[in-house]
Amino acid sequence: MSESHNIEYKTSWRDEYLKWICGFANASGGKLYVGVDDNGKVKGIDNHIRLLNELPNKFRDILGVYAEVNLQNNNGKHYLEIIIPRFDVPISVRGKYYVRTGSTLQELKGPALNEFILRRTGKTWDDIPEQRASVSDIDESSIKQFLKDARIAKRINVEDDISTQDLLEKLRLLEGPNLKRAAVVMFGKDPGKFYPNMTVKIGKFGESDADLKFHEVIEGNLVQLKDRIGEMLNAKFFIHPIDFMGMQRVELDEYPVAAVREMILNALVHRNYMGAPTQFRLYEDNFSVWNDGSLPEGISEEDLKKVHRSKPRNPLIADTCFKAGYIDAWGRGTIKIIEACKNSGLPEPVLRDEQGGFVSKIIKSSEKVRRKFREGSEKAVDPLAVLRDKYGTNVEEIRYKYGVSAEEVMAQINLEPEITVEKIAHNIGKSESTVNKSIKKLRKDQLIERIGSRKIGQWIINL
């Protein structure tokens, strides 16, 4: 057995682990084993009889939940298996709410807690009426642009002379005389008056986050922002402007338009609008978008690399954008980003939870890759493809046994034997600690070795 998003091991019981029971109950459920170490090896516990009687009562009295507690035996060593179901009502421990996300436990606070409680009660943030807003707060030019786009997309039937009131009702963006929050976000004249963090920040950086060269702040509703962001990126930030309308042009040494467009729309549609402003960051070798709000419950970072269920944070906003043809409703946004990068000869993009939000990052091809392309290669180099072509099925075993990060590390080493840990981390969009862990595993089994010093040595692959 190994730890995963719904399995946790503890060598002994402490009452602080009630937080983990709470976290599983607020996520998709899970199992907690007491008397088992982090590697899944049974160590056993001596107080199993007492815990077997006490824990169900603690779960009931402190958490208000029922969890199944089973006594297990492995070669004479006793351990407990605690099975926690998913609960449809919010569960707290001493007034605090926790949720299991991936393999970590997070305490929910502020906007994230509000959003969680809304979902557990069958509501979403964008479906709530905005008592301060009325139809007079709607920007008519944005409505006209939406209708123009919707006629092209052909995903909704509307009359040419439909009134704003009727359109909003058809889109389910009204509740009585009040606009729903989704209507303010999509079409508001001044959405920032209602939600101050509607703004989008774009920054150009040098070698580090502290080296900010210049920045811009863009305001507007979603219909306006989706175009204004692209216009600003082309005007001041991208070296080579890209054609957001035609979506045909691909710049090898810049960024594929299809990927950039999806990153913009994903950030606008799926963000937490009560959280921090959405941030676009450009460095010399990468372009990233961060929006407040982590991945939805039940969707992992690995799921983003394949067709997955569409579970939008803001269903009304997402549905309205789908009807206008802005997004796909089948969970293919991240797939499009990955495919666009692959078709442009770029490394696999970074798609992950980060600092309470979600970041998508495109990394430019190295100069070595661009040089090979200019010298006549038919296709830009994909490090993973090169590794797989060279070592065949052995690479599949690396991914299966050591994980995706280890495969990416080996691909970088194969492409550039003299590469440093720092550069590997930068190229694959992972932390240096993650890279070092993968290297440690690969070196332990002698699949790679380092010849020479850290600065002037090189790696050797033994497959």
C-alpha positions in Angstrom: 0.0 0.0 0.0 1.1 3.6 -0.6 -0.3 6.9 0.5 -2.5 8.7 -2.0 -5.2 11.3 -2.2 -7.5 9.2 -0.1 -5.1 7.1 2.0 -3.1 8.4 5.0 -0.8 6.5 7.3 0.0 7.3 11.0 2.3 5.2 13.3 0.2 6.1 16.3 -3.0 8.0 17.2 -3.1 11.6 18.3 -6.2 13.7 18.7 -4.8 16.2 16.2 -5.5 13.6 13.5 -9.1 14.5 13.9 -8.2 17.2 11.3 -7.5 14.4 8.8 -10.8 12.7 9.5 -12.5 16.1 8.9 -10.5 16.6 5.7 -11.5 13.3 4.2 -15.1 13.9 5.2 -15.1 17.2 3.4 -13.4 15.8 0.3 -14.3 12.5 -1.3 -13.8 10.3 1.7 -10.8 8.1 2.4 -9.0 5.8 4.8 -6.6 6.5 7.7 -4.4 3.7 9.0 -3.1 3.8 12.5 0.0 1.7 13.2 1.5 2.0 9.7 4.5 4.1 8.7 4.7 6.5 5.7 6.0 3.6 3.5 3.0 1.5 4.2 4.8 -0.9 6.5 2.8 -2.2 9.5 4.5 -1.2 12.8 1.6 -2.1 15.1 0.1 -0.4 18.1 -0.4 -1.6 21.7 -3.5 0.4 22.6 -5.7 -0.9 19.8 -8.5 -2.1 22.1 -8.9 1.2 23.8 -8.8 3.1 20.5 -11.3 0.7 19.0 -13.8 1.8 21.7 -12.8 5.5 22.0 -12.4 6.7 18.4 -16.0 6.2 17.2 -17.2 8.2 20.1 -14.7 11.0 19.4 -15.7 11.2 15.8 -19.4 11.4 16.8 -19.0 13.9 19.7 -16.3 16.2 18.2 -17.0 16.0 14.5 -20.5 14.8 14.3 -19.7 12.1 11.9 -19.7 8.3 11.7 -16.5 6.6 10.6 -16.0 2.8 10.5 -13.1 1.7 12.7 -11.7 -1.8 11.9 -9.1 -3.8 13.8 -6.5 -5.4 11.4 -3.7 -7.9 12.1 -0.5 -8.4 10.1 1.8 -11.1 11.4 0.7 -10.5 15.0 0.9 -6.7 14.7 -2.4 -4.9 15.3 -3.3 -1.7 13.5 -6.5 0.2 12.8 -8.3 0.9 9.5 -10.5 4.0 9.7 -12.9 4.4 6.8 -14.3 7.9 6.4 -17.2 8.5 3.9 -17.8 11.7 2.1 -20.3 14.0 3.8 -22.7 16.3 1.9 -22.8 18.8 4.8 -19.7 20.8 5.9 -17.8 19.1 8.7 -15.6 21.1 11.2 -13.4 20.2 14.1 -13.6 22.6 16.9 -14.8 25.4 14.6 -12.2 24.9 11.9 -12.8 23.3 8.5 -10.3 21.2 6.7 -10.3 19.4 3.3 -8.0 16.8 1.8 -6.5 18.1 -1.4 -4.2 15.6 -3.3 -2.0 14.2 -0.5 -2.1 17.3 1.7 -4.5 18.7 4.3 -5.6 22.3 3.9 -7.5 24.5 6.4 -10.3 26.4 4.7 -10.5 30.1 5.5 -12.0 33.3 4.0 -13.4 33.1 0.5 -12.3 29.4 0.1 -14.4 28.5 3.1 -17.4 30.5 1.9 -17.2 28.8 -1.5 -16.9 25.4 0.1 -20.0 25.9 2.4 -22.0 27.3 -0.6 -21.2 24.2 -2.6 -22.1 21.9 0.3 -25.5 23.7 0.5 -26.1 23.3 -3.2 -25.3 26.8 -4.3 -22.4 28.4 -6.1 -21.0 31.9 -5.8 -22.0 33.1 -9.2 -25.6 31.9 -8.8 -26.3 34.2 -5.8 -28.4 37.4 -6.6 -26.5 40.7 -6.3 -28.9 42.8 -4.3 -27.0 46.0 -5.2 -27.3 45.5 -9.0 -30.1 45.8 -11.5 -30.4 45.6 -15.3 -29.3 49.3 -15.5 -25.8 48.1 -14.4 -25.4 46.0 -17.6 -23.1 47.3 -20.4 -25.1 47.1 -23.7 -22.0 47.0 -25.9 -20.9 43.8 -24.1 -24.4 42.3 -24.6 -24.1 43.1 -28.4 -20.6 41.5 -28.5 -21.9 38.4 -26.8 -24.8 38.1 -29.2 -22.5 38.5 -32.1 -20.2 35.7 -30.8 -23.2 33.5 -29.9 -24.6 33.6 -33.4 -21.2 32.4 -34.7 -21.0 29.6 -32.1 -24.6 28.5 -32.7 -25.0 27.1 -29.2 -28.0 29.2 -28.3 -31.0 30.3 -30.3 -31.8 34.0 -29.7 -33.9 36.5 -31.7 -32.0 39.3 -33.4 -34.0 41.9 -31.5 -34.0 40.2 -28.1 -34.0 42.6 -25.2 -31.3 42.6 -22.6 -33.8 41.6 -19.9 -35.0 38.7 -22.0 -31.5 37.6 -22.8 -30.5 37.6 -19.2 -33.5 35.6 -18.3 -32.8 33.1 -21.0 -29.2 32.7 -19.7 -30.7 32.3 -16.1 -28.8 35.4 -15.0 -31.7 37.1 -13.3 -33.6 36.3 -10.1 -36.6 38.6 -9.8 -35.4 42.2 -10.3 -31.9 41.4 -9.3 -28.9 40.4 -11.4 -27.1 37.3 -10.3 -23.4 37.7 -9.7 -22.6 35.9 -12.9 -24.4 38.7 -14.9 -22.3 41.4 -13.2 -19.1 39.5 -14.0 -20.1 38.8 -17.6 -21.7 42.1 -18.6 -21.4 44.7 -15.8 -20.7 48.3 -16.7 -18.4 48.6 -13.6 -18.0 45.1 -12.0 -15.2 46.4 -9.9 -17.7 48.5 -8.0 -19.2 45.2 -6.7 -16.1 43.0 -6.7 -12.9 45.0 -6.3 -10.6 42.2 -7.3 -12.1 41.8 -10.8 -8.9 43.5 -12.1 -6.2 41.6 -14.0 -2.5 42.4 -13.5 0.1 41.8 -16.1 3.8 42.1 -15.2 7.1 41.8 -17.1 9.9 40.5 -15.0 13.7 40.1 -15.3 15.6 37.3 -13.6 13.5 37.1 -10.5 10.1 38.1 -9.0 11.7 41.1 -7.4 12.9 42.4 -10.7 9.6 43.9 -12.0 10.3 45.8 -15.3 6.8 47.2 -15.9 3.2 46.3 -15.3 -0.3 47.0 -16.4 -3.7 46.7 -14.6 -6.8 45.9 -16.8 -10.4 46.4 -15.7 -13.7 45.4 -17.2 -16.3 42.6 -17.4 -15.4 39.2 -18.7 -16.5 39.9 -22.3 -14.2 42.9 -22.3 -11.3 41.4 -20.4 -10.9 38.4 -22.7 -10.1 40.8 -25.6 -8.3 43.5 -23.6 -5.8 41.1 -22.1 -4.8 39.8 -25.5 -4.5 43.3 -26.9 -2.3 44.4 -24.0 -0.1 41.3 -24.3 0.5 42.0 -28.0 1.0 45.7 -27.5 3.5 45.7 -24.6 4.6 42.2 -23.5 5.0 39.7 -26.3 8.1 40.0 -28.6 6.1 38.7 -31.5 2.4 39.6 -31.5 0.1 36.7 -32.1 -3.2 36.5 -34.0 -5.9 35.8 -31.4 -8.7 35.8 -34.0 -7.2 33.6 -36.7 -5.5 31.2 -34.2 -3.4 29.8 -37.0 0.0 31.4 -36.5 2.6 29.7 -34.3 5.8 31.4 -33.2 8.5 28.8 -32.2 10.4 31.3 -30.1 7.4 32.8 -28.4 4.1 31.2 -27.4 1.3 29.3 -29.3 -1.8 31.4 -29.6 -4.2 28.4 -28.9 -2.5 27.8 -25.5 -2.4 31.5 -24.5 -6.1 31.9 -25.4 -7.1 28.9 -23.3 -5.0 30.1 -20.4 -6.7 33.5 -20.5 -10.2 32.1 -20.7 -9.6 29.4 -18.0 -8.4 32.0 -15.6 -11.4 34.3 -16.2 -14.0 31.6 -16.1 -12.7 29.4 -13.2 -11.3 32.0 -10.8 -12.5 32.8 -7.3 -13.9 36.3 -7.8 -13.8 37.1 -4.1 -10.1 36.3 -4.0 -7.0 38.0 -5.3 -6.7 39.5 -8.8 -5.7 37.3 -11.6 -1.9 37.7 -12.5 -0.1 37.3 -15.8 3.7 37.1 -15.5 6.2 37.2 -18.3 9.8 36.3 -17.9 12.6 35.9 -20.5 11.8 32.2 -20.8 8.2 31.6 -19.6 4.7 32.9 -19.5 2.3 32.1 -16.7 -1.2 32.8 -15.5 -2.3 32.5 -11.8 -5.9 32.8 -10.7 -7.2 32.5 -7.2 -9.0 29.2 -6.5 -7.5 25.7 -6.5 -8.6 22.7 -8.5 -12.1 21.5 -7.9 -12.7 18.6 -5.6 -12.1 15.2 -7.3 -9.8 16.7 -10.1 -6.1 16.1 -9.7 -3.2 17.7 -11.5 -2.7 14.4 -13.4 -6.3 14.4 -14.5 -5.6 17.7 -16.4 -3.4 15.8 -18.8 -6.3 13.7 -20.1 -9.9 14.2 -20.9 -11.6 14.8 -17.5 -15.0 15.8 -16.1 -15.9 19.5 -16.4 -16.5 20.8 -12.8 -16.5 24.6 -13.1 -16.2 26.7 -10.0 -18.7 29.2 -11.6 -21.2 27.1 -13.5 -23.4 30.0 -14.7 -20.3 31.9 -15.9 -19.0 28.8 -17.6 -22.3 28.0 -19.3 -22.7 31.6 -20.6 -19.1 31.5 -22.0 -19.8 28.1 -23.6 -22.9 29.5 -25.3 -20.8 32.3 -26.8 -18.2 29.9 -28.0 -15.5 31.1 -25.7 -14.8 27.8 -24.0 -15.4 24.1 -24.4 -17.8 22.4 -21.9 -16.1 19.1 -21.9 -13.0 19.6 -19.7 -10.7 20.0 -22.7 -9.1 23.4 -21.9 -6.0 22.0 -20.4 -5.7 19.3 -23.1 -5.7 22.1 -25.7 -2.9 23.9 -23.8 -0.8 20.7 -23.7 -1.4 19.9 -27.4 -0.6 23.4 -28.5 2.7 23.4 -26.7 3.5 19.9 -28.1 2.7 21.0 -31.6 4.9 24.1 -31.2 7.9 22.1 -30.0 7.6 23.5 -26.4 8.1 21.5 -23.2 5.0 20.2 -21.5 3.3 23.1 -19.8 3.0 23.4 -16.0 -0.5 23.0 -14.7 -0.8 22.9 -10.9 -2.2 24.2 -7.7 0.0 26.9 -6.2 -0.4 29.3 -3.2 -4.2 28.8 -2.9 -4.8 29.2 -6.6 -4.1 27.6 -9.9 -1.1 28.3 -12.2 -0.6 27.5 -15.9 2.8 28.1 -17.3 4.3 27.8 -20.8 8.1 27.4 -21.0 10.0 28.5 -24.1 12.1 26.0 -25.9 15.8 26.3 -25.1 18.1 27.9 -27.6 19.5 24.5 -28.3 16.0 23.3 -29.5 15.4 26.5 -31.5 18.8 26.2 -33.2 18.1 22.6 -34.2 14.7 23.7 -35.7 16.3 26.6 -37.6 19.0 24.3 -39.0 16.4 22.2 -40.7 14.9 19.7 -38.3 11.4 18.9 -39.4 10.1 19.0 -35.8 11.3 20.8 -32.7 12.7 18.6 -30.0 10.4 17.2 -27.3 12.6 15.9 -24.4 10.2 13.2 -23.4 9.8 12.0 -27.0 13.5 11.9 -27.5 14.0 9.8 -24.4 11.2 7.4 -25.3 12.5 7.0 -28.9 16.0 6.2 -27.5 15.1 3.8 -24.7 11.7 2.4 -25.7 9.7 0.5 -23.1 12.3 1.1 -20.4 11.0 4.6 -20.0 7.5 3.4 -19.3 8.9 1.5 -16.3 10.6 4.7 -15.1 7.3 6.5 -15.1 5.4 3.6 -13.5 8.0 3.0 -10.7 9.4 6.4 -10.0 6.7 8.8 -11.2 6.2 11.5 -13.8 8.8 13.9 -12.3 11.5 11.2 -12.5 10.8 10.6 -16.2 10.9 14.4 -16.9 14.2 14.7 -15.0 15.7 11.8 -17.0 14.5 13.4 -20.3 16.3 16.6 -19.4 19.5 14.7 -18.6 19.3 12.8 -21.8 18.9 16.0 -23.8 21.6 17.9 -22.0 24.0 15.7 -19.9 25.8 18.6 -18.3 22.5 20.1 -17.0 22.3 21.3 -13.4 19.6 20.6 -10.9 18.6 24.3 -11.0 18.1 24.2 -14.7 16.2 20.9 -14.6 13.8 22.4 -12.1 13.3 25.5 -14.2 12.8 23.5 -17.5 10.1 21.1 -16.1 8.5 23.7 -13.8 9.1 21.8 -10.6 10.8 22.7 -7.4 14.5 21.9 -6.8 13.5 19.7 -3.9 11.2 17.6 -6.2 14.0 17.3 -8.7 16.5 16.2 -6.0 14.0 13.6 -4.7 13.7 12.1 -8.2 17.5 12.2 -8.7 18.0 10.5 -5.4 15.6 7.6 -6.4 17.2 7.2 -9.8 20.8 7.3 -8.4 19.9 4.8 -5.7 19.0 2.2 -8.3 22.0 3.3 -10.5 19.8 4.4 -13.4 21.7 7.6 -13.5 25.1 8.7 -12.2 27.1 12.0 -12.1 30.6 12.1 -13.4 32.7 15.1 -12.3 31.7 18.0 -10.1 28.3 19.7 -9.7 29.3 22.6 -11.9 31.4 21.1 -14.6 30.4 17.4 -14.5 27.8 15.5 -16.5 25.1 12.9 -16.1 25.2 9.4 -17.5 22.0 7.3 -18.0 22.2 3.6 -17.4 19.1 2.0 -19.1 
